[in-house]
């Protein structure tokens, strides 16, 4: 929420030629905050309550992750002006496949990197997205029409899944008699309700705004 509030405001006041610096500044300051919080929590004599607040701030406002995503978007939109061996390396299909295999192994294996786990994963996933898109590689599963539609309603999934979970939890008494199977059914129900609400949001609201935006571009 913090990112969604201040990121557009910052872009509004930042000149186009300074956008890249703005992204790097966001990432740097956010990473610096993470390091400071870690040092304070590890080596200072602050009270447990203060340390808890600092941890929540560092954990909740992961602006470096959003900034890395924004940086990837900027690079993809400005590929022509960007030259260099590093980008040519990232564009290789082997790089995309290698990152896909690596992240699959790390996620399924539950691999962590101490207090920098979130930062490492944010960097690797950003690099994966950049590599997949710029290399032109296409996975059949990711390009299935179901997956493509889930991509279209992904904003609704992100925003509405807490509501769906609360609705299903209110109905959880109906699942309790089934024991472990009931818990599995509760998870499945939460996923289905999330998709349903997200699809309704997209079809009834988001799609119309997107069409209006496209018409505006055509007029411009």
N, C-alpha and C positions, 0 to 999 in steps of 0.2 A: 504493500500500500504506500509506503514511504517513497519507493522508487517511482511508482505510477504517478504520484503527486508532483514530485520535484523534477523528475527527468524531463517531461515535456516543457516545464517552465524554463529549465536551463537551456533546452534546445531553442526556445523562442528568443532568448536573449543572446545566444552564442552565434557568431557569424559563421556562415557555411564553411569558410576556409579553416575555422578553428574547431569544427565538430570532432575531428579525430583526436585532437588534444583534450577536448572535453571528456571523451570516453576514457582515454588513458588516465586523466585526472581522477575520475570517478573510481576506476579500478584501483589506482594507487592508494587513494585515501581510504577506501574500504578495506583493502588489505592491511594498510597501516593500522587501522582501528582494530582489526583482528589480532595483529601482533601485540599491540599495546594491551589489549584486554587479557591476552594469554600471559604476558609478563606480569601484569598487575595481579592476576589471580594466582600466579605461581610463586611470586617472590615478594609480594607486598604484605603488609600487616593489616589490610583492610578487613572490615567485618564480613561475616558470611553473607549478610543481606546485601551489602554493596557489591560483593563479588557476584552474587546471583543476578543482580540487576545488570552488571556489566556483561555477564555471559549472555543474558537474554538479548541485550542490544546487539552484540556481535553475531549471535546466532540468527536473530530475526531479520536484521537489515543486511542481508548478503548482497550488497549492491555490486560487488565485484562480479557475481554471476550474471546479473542483468547487464552490467556494463560489457562483459565479455560477449554476450549475445548480441548486443547493439554493435559492438566492434566487428563481429562477423558479418552482420547485415551491411555495415558500411563498406567492408572489403568486397563483398559480393556485388554491391551496387557500383563500385568504383574499380572494377577489375582492370579496365583499360589503362588508367593512369598509373597502376601499380606494376612495377617491374621488379624482377629479382629471382634468384634461384630458389629462394625459400617458397615462393608462391607456386613456382613450377613443380617443386617437390610435393607440395600439399595437393596439387591438382591430379597427381598420379593415382590411378585406380588401386594400385597396390597399397598405397598409403591409406586409402579409405577402407579397404578390406582389413588391413592390419589393425587399424584403430577399432574397427567393429569387433574383431576377434578379441583384442585386448580388453575392451570395455565389457564385453560379454563375460569374459573370464573374471574380471575384477568384481563386477556386480553380482554374478552368481556365486562367486567365492566369498562374498562378504569382506573383501579386502579393504582395510582402512590404512590411513597414513597419519596416525596420531592426531594432533590438533589441526593439521592442515588437510584433512580428508576432503572437506567440502571444497576447498580451493583447488585441490588436484583434480577432483571430478569435474568441477566447473570448467577448468581449462581443457581437460581432455574431451569433454562433450562439445565444447565450442569448436575445438579443432576438428572433431568428427563431423559436425554439421558443415563446417567450411569445406572440408575435404570431400564429403559426399556430394554436395551441391556443385562445387567447382569442377569435380572430376567427371561429372555427368553419369556416374554409375547409377544403375537402377536395380533395386532389389524387387523381385516379383511380389513378395509379401507386402512390402511397403507401398507398392503401387496398385494393390488390389482396391477395387472400388469401395469396399467397406472401410479400409484404412484411410483412403482419401477423404471419405465423408467424415470420419472421426477427426481428421485433420482440420476440416472446415469448422467443426463444432468444438474444436479444442479449447477455445476461449471460454465457452460456456461450461465445458467440463472442469476447467480450472476454477472458475468463479462459483459454480453452482454445486460442486460436489459436497461442500459442508452441509448445505440444505438437504440434499438427498440422504446423506448419512444420518442427519437428525431425524428425518421422516422415518427412515428404516429402524432407527433405534427406538423410536416411539412405538413401533410395532414389534419390537424384539420379543415381547412376551409370547407371541405366537410361534416363535422359533425355539424357545427354551426347552420344550418337551423333547426335542429331537437331539439334544446333546451336542456333540461335535458336529454332526451333520447340520444342526440348526445354525451353528456359527458360520459354516460354509455357505448355507443358504442366505444368511444375513449379508455376507460379503457380496454374493452374487446379486441379491436384491438391490444393494446399495449401488452397484455398478450399473445395473439396468435402469434404475431410477435416475441416476446421474446422466446417462446417455439420453434418456427420454426428455428430461428437463432441458438439456443442452440442445437437443434437436428442435424442441419447441421454441427455445430462445432464438436459435439461428433462423428457423423458417419464418417466425412471426415478426422478428425485429431486426436481427443483425443483417440478414440478406438484403432487406430493403435499404438499410443505411449504406451498405456496400454498393448497391446499384446506384443510389443517389450520388455517391462519391465518384463512381465511374462516369456518370453523366456530366458531373461537374468538370472532370478532367477533359472530357471531349469538348465541352463548351470553351474551356480555357485554350 
